[in-house]
Every structure is written in structure tokens, then in C-alpha cells.
């Protein structure tokens, strides 16, 4: 849940600073992309952990 919120916040900030404010600096763009990428790691790791756990359960039966 936290990763989704971080990702959505990063996308909203990216939209605000790049498209609405017309404030395109490379450092701002890289920082906002980093927030989106790091926020995406949380749901991805949760999904991978869930799939690995379900594989272990199915192999034990």
C-alpha cells in the first residue's frame, strides 16, 4: 500500500512540475523519476514475495 502511495505521489509531482509549472530541469526530472522507480519497488517486492510463498506452499503438498 505504501509503495502505491509513493508511486502516485511521484507521478503527481512529475505531472505538476513538468507539465503545469513548465519547470523542466534535468535534476528535477531525475529526482521525480527516482521517486517513482523506488516507490514501484515496494509493490513489486510484495508481489514477488507472495508468488514465492505460494510456490513453496504448492510444492509442500
C-alpha positions as CSV (number, residue, x, y, z in Angstrom):
1,X,0.0,0.0,0.0
2,X,2.8,2.4,0.9
3,X,4.6,1.8,-2.4
4,X,1.5,2.6,-4.4
5,X,1.1,5.9,-2.5
6,X,4.8,6.8,-3.0
7,X,4.5,6.0,-6.7
8,X,1.3,8.0,-7.2
9,X,2.8,10.9,-5.3
10,X,5.9,10.8,-7.5
11,X,3.7,10.7,-10.7
12,X,1.6,13.7,-9.3
13,X,4.7,15.7,-8.6
14,X,6.1,14.8,-12.0
15,X,2.9,16.0,-13.7
16,X,2.9,19.2,-11.6
17,X,6.5,20.2,-12.0
18,X,6.9,19.2,-15.6
19,X,3.6,19.9,-17.3
20,X,1.8,22.5,-15.2
21,X,4.7,24.7,-13.9
22,X,6.8,24.3,-17.1
23,X,9.7,24.0,-14.8
24,X,11.8,21.4,-16.6
25,X,15.2,20.9,-15.1
26,X,17.0,17.7,-15.6
27,X,17.8,17.3,-11.9
28,X,14.1,17.7,-11.0
29,X,13.1,15.2,-13.7
30,X,15.7,12.6,-12.5
31,X,14.7,13.1,-8.8
32,X,11.0,12.6,-9.6
33,X,11.7,9.6,-11.7
34,X,13.8,8.1,-8.9
35,X,10.8,8.6,-6.5
36,X,8.5,6.7,-9.0
37,X,11.0,3.9,-9.5
38,X,11.8,3.4,-5.8
39,X,8.1,3.6,-5.0
40,X,7.5,0.9,-7.6
41,X,9.9,-1.5,-5.8
42,X,7.6,-1.9,-2.9
43,X,4.6,-3.4,-4.8
44,X,7.0,-5.4,-7.0
45,X,8.8,-7.0,-4.0
46,X,5.4,-7.7,-2.3
47,X,4.2,-9.5,-5.4
48,X,7.4,-11.5,-5.8
49,X,7.3,-12.5,-2.1
50,X,3.7,-13.5,-2.4
51,X,4.4,-15.6,-5.5
52,X,7.4,-17.3,-4.0
53,X,5.4,-18.1,-0.8
54,X,2.6,-19.6,-2.9
55,X,5.1,-21.7,-4.9
56,X,6.5,-23.1,-1.6
57,X,3.0,-23.9,-0.4
58,X,2.1,-25.7,-3.6
59,X,5.3,-27.8,-3.6
60,X,4.8,-29.0,0.0
61,X,1.5,-30.6,-0.7
